[in-house]
Amino acid sequence: MADRRASSLGGVAFGVLFVLAFLLLGGDTPDYGAGDAAWVRFAADAEDGSRIAVVLIVLAAVAVLAFAGKLHRALGGGPQATSAVAAGVG
């Protein structure tokens, strides 16, 4: 039972971490035709949030891989389970 809960938490952790990273990357970007100075200023202002978002995305990737491994075992571990997990991750 605890193993099943842990695998479910891996999927939930992926979703939460991914959404948090996406929200940190968002912002009021300059217009497409804005000059280089506006884009450089935007990048400088968003630097800390971007660094945190990258760490969250890496953690989300680890969580989804752990979830995929548990899912593979739950499906029996055969070739069909491998195909199902690969289709979901890839």
Helices and strands as residue ranges (DSSP letters): H 2-25, H 36-45, H 47-74, H 79-89
